[in-house]
Amino acid sequence: MKLEFLCDADFTKGIVDGLLRLDPRIDILSSDEAGLRGVPDPRVLSIASELGRVLLTHDRRTMPHHFARFIQNQDSTGVIIVAQNVAIRTAVEEIYLIWAVDDSFAWTNRISDIPV
């Protein structure tokens, strides 16, 4: 099954726009579309899993901790943490490669950083 993504509230819109320009078939839901503004990280992880979407975030400070606690009690659909200082083009290319080659099962309970 092809990966679908959910962006948390702080995720860069330029990356989303770049992904959709590269391939409009990418299924990516913004935080605004999902109503995530002000939602705590543990609940964001839960929503992503309920929707079957890999979470895209820049939150390297708290998300890994919340993710580790989350997967102790239930499965996660995965998290990709994109460094704040990474070039938009690099982020787009790396997320696109993940989307192109992986399926959703490969991301169960997995957290990864971009750049790798």
C-alpha positions, 0 to 999 in steps of 0.5 A: 500500500502506497504511503500517505502523509500527514503534516504536523502544525509546524511542517513547511508548506514549501516542502508540501508544495514541492512534493505535489509539484513533483508528483500530484499523486502523493497523498499528503494531508496538511495540519490545517486540513486535519485540524491539528493546530494546538493538538498535543504531540501524543494525540497527533501521533494517534491521529496519524495512526488512525488515518494510516498516515506517516507523520511529517514533522520538524520537531526533533526536540520532543517528537522522538520522546513522544514516539517512543512512548506511543509505540509502547502501547500501540503501533505507529504508522511512522514518523519522518523528522525533517531538519529545519535547516535542510534545503526544501529541494533536499527534503522534497527529493528524500521524501519523494524517494521514500514515497516511491520505494516504500510501502506503508508496512515498512514504516510501522513503528519506524522513525527516521530523519531527513537528511539521512 
